[in-house]
């Protein structure tokens, strides 16, 4: 199975900060990488698919990049509603689909 | 309204069985691949399994951790997805989410799968 590793596991940031989260795959997955946001007690919400495509309704301050094994999720100016846990997920070839362990973004 | 609603969770003893349901509305359920994803308390997301659509013979795929114990089925006439869980273990304790798969075709005709719609989840607790 393809292993997904996110870093950092958690971070503290202030409103207005630029935040970058990294996701690394154990083998090349081309651009088959998705990003989700999850708030406590809620279902995950799709942010980015195919590494860099912004899901409809997601603010443009959120962006994704990367290909192969290394990917990043960037929030250009952190807003209060962005404090949450973020997960990457690979969808290369066929299941099993696997997720990163998550990155918790907390208020500094 | 486009939504997924899970039900059927609860407390079950180790070795027991439980059947979860997911009711879909607001979209053409029969067109989509549908999945179950779970999240143990305080932990990350774990893919459980997938049901392809009728055009793909309703074939199913499972995570190694549940293969042989869990079974996914669907009833397109009822817009419903099911997860039959047998021989439950304490490590199966989790919130179980139903999720819709969508596919995006890139410029090279490659298909990119992702989960674009999730239910609120139902909690399964396996404990004696």
Interface residues (C-beta under 8 A of the other chain):
Chain A: X1 X30 X31 X32 X34 X36 X38 X42 X43 X44 X45 X46 X49 X50 X53 X55 X87 X89 X91 X94 X95 X96 X97 X98 X99 X100 X101 X102
Chain B: X35 X37 X44 X45 X46 X47 X49 X50 X61 X63 X64 X97 X102 X104 X106 X110 X112 X113 X114 X115 X116 X118 X119 X120 X121
